[in-house]
Amino acid sequence: MFTYEMLLQRELEQDAMLWQTPTIALTAQAFLLTIALNPTSPAFATYLAAGLGLVVALLSMQLMAKHRFLNLMDRAHLHALEARLGIQHLSNRQYFYNNGTYRVPDWLANHKSPPAEHGLAKFRSYRVWIFGMLVFAAVNLAVIAVQIWAPGLLDAPAPTP
């Protein structure tokens, strides 16, 4: 049981780190895009900030993927350990999910099932966040492309007298 508890703790920590990654990345993106899109920033600062924003987006996607992989590995190990110990399979959250609805297993029959997922809750958060990081990567690439092929486009218009 000690092994199970330690493995469960590690899985929970991996899950926490997985969701800390996009939070930190969004902070970095906000800072870097503020510099890259500032019309008074020199071209070099725009290139540098947008390039770093692109790198942050790609690094964040890789780190999220790594945390998710390790989280899923720990969860699979927990599931196997639960089967071997003959205890309920609580480690696999998808265990209760089937065809868009959650179902409480018979061994928990006295408890009410949560409602079916609908709206935004239907989407897998991991995939949504990876897509969001791809959007940030594309925006940073677009800033670099505009700076190369249409310099001045991001500059503020000159005040009219």
C-alpha positions in Angstrom: 0.0 0.0 0.0 2.9 2.4 0.6 4.0 1.9 -3.0 0.5 2.7 -4.1 0.3 5.9 -2.0 3.7 7.1 -3.3 2.7 6.4 -6.9 -0.6 8.2 -6.4 1.2 11.2 -4.9 3.6 11.2 -7.9 0.7 11.1 -10.3 -1.0 14.0 -8.6 2.2 16.0 -8.7 2.6 15.3 -12.4 -1.0 16.4 -13.0 -0.3 19.7 -11.1 2.8 20.4 -13.0 1.0 19.7 -16.3 -1.5 22.5 -15.6 1.1 24.9 -14.2 3.0 24.9 -17.5 0.3 26.8 -19.6 -0.2 29.3 -16.8 3.4 30.2 -16.7 3.6 30.2 -20.5 0.6 32.6 -20.8 2.4 35.0 -18.4 5.5 34.9 -20.6 3.5 35.3 -23.8 1.7 38.3 -22.4 5.0 40.0 -21.5 6.7 39.1 -24.8 3.7 40.1 -27.1 3.5 43.4 -25.3 7.0 44.1 -26.4 6.7 42.6 -29.9 3.5 44.5 -30.7 4.5 47.8 -29.1 4.7 50.3 -32.0 7.6 52.1 -30.3 9.7 48.9 -30.0 12.7 48.8 -32.4 12.7 46.1 -35.0 15.4 44.1 -33.1 13.2 44.1 -30.0 10.2 42.9 -32.0 12.2 40.1 -33.6 13.7 39.1 -30.3 10.4 39.2 -28.3 8.4 37.4 -31.1 11.2 34.8 -31.5 11.3 34.1 -27.8 7.5 33.9 -27.7 7.6 31.3 -30.4 10.2 29.4 -28.4 8.1 29.7 -25.2 5.1 28.3 -27.0 7.0 25.3 -28.5 8.8 24.6 -25.2 5.5 24.8 -23.3 3.9 22.3 -25.7 6.8 19.9 -25.3 6.7 20.2 -21.5 3.0 19.7 -21.3 3.3 16.6 -23.5 6.1 15.3 -21.3 4.1 15.9 -18.1 1.0 14.3 -19.6 3.0 11.2 -20.8 4.5 10.7 -17.3 1.1 11.3 -15.7 -0.5 8.7 -18.0 2.3 6.2 -17.3 1.8 6.6 -13.5 -1.9 6.3 -13.9 -1.5 3.1 -15.9 0.9 1.8 -13.2 -1.7 2.7 -10.5 -4.5 0.9 -12.5 -2.4 -2.2 -12.7 -1.4 -2.1 -9.0 -5.1 -1.6 -8.1 -6.0 -4.7 -10.1 -3.2 -6.7 -8.5 -4.1 -5.5 -5.0 -7.8 -6.2 -5.7 -8.9 -2.6 -4.8 -11.2 -0.3 -6.6 -9.9 1.4 -9.7 -10.0 5.0 -8.7 -6.8 6.1 -10.4 -8.3 6.1 -13.9 -10.7 9.0 -14.2 -11.8 7.7 -17.6 -13.0 4.6 -15.9 -16.3 6.3 -15.2 -16.6 7.9 -18.6 -18.2 6.3 -21.6 -19.8 7.7 -24.7 -20.0 11.3 -23.5 -21.5 10.6 -20.1 -20.2 9.6 -16.7 -21.6 6.5 -15.1 -21.1 5.6 -11.5 -20.1 1.9 -11.4 -22.3 -0.6 -9.5 -20.0 -0.6 -6.5 -20.8 3.1 -6.0 -24.5 2.7 -6.9 -25.8 4.7 -3.9 -24.2 7.9 -5.3 -25.7 10.1 -8.0 -23.9 10.2 -11.4 -22.7 13.6 -12.5 -24.5 15.1 -15.6 -23.3 14.4 -19.1 -20.6 16.8 -20.3 -21.8 19.5 -22.6 -20.6 22.7 -24.1 -16.9 23.5 -23.6 -16.6 20.7 -21.0 -16.8 18.1 -23.8 -13.4 19.1 -25.1 -10.2 17.5 -23.7 -8.4 20.3 -21.8 -5.0 19.1 -22.8 -5.8 19.3 -26.5 -7.4 22.7 -26.1 -4.3 24.1 -24.4 -2.0 22.5 -27.0 -4.1 24.2 -29.7 -3.9 27.5 -27.7 -0.1 27.3 -27.5 -0.1 26.6 -31.3 -2.1 29.8 -31.8 0.5 31.7 -29.7 3.2 30.2 -31.8 1.4 31.3 -35.0 0.9 34.8 -33.7 4.6 35.1 -32.9 5.5 33.8 -36.3 3.1 36.3 -37.9 4.7 39.2 -36.0 8.1 38.1 -37.3 6.8 37.7 -40.9 5.1 41.2 -40.7 8.3 42.7 -39.4 10.3 41.1 -42.3 7.9 41.6 -45.2 5.9 44.6 -44.2 8.0 46.6 -41.8 6.1 49.5 -40.3 2.8 47.8 -40.4 2.8 47.3 -36.7 3.8 50.9 -36.1 1.3 53.4 -34.7 -0.1 55.8 -37.3 1.5 59.3 -37.3 -0.7 61.8 -35.6 -2.5 64.1 -37.9 -2.0 67.9 -37.4 
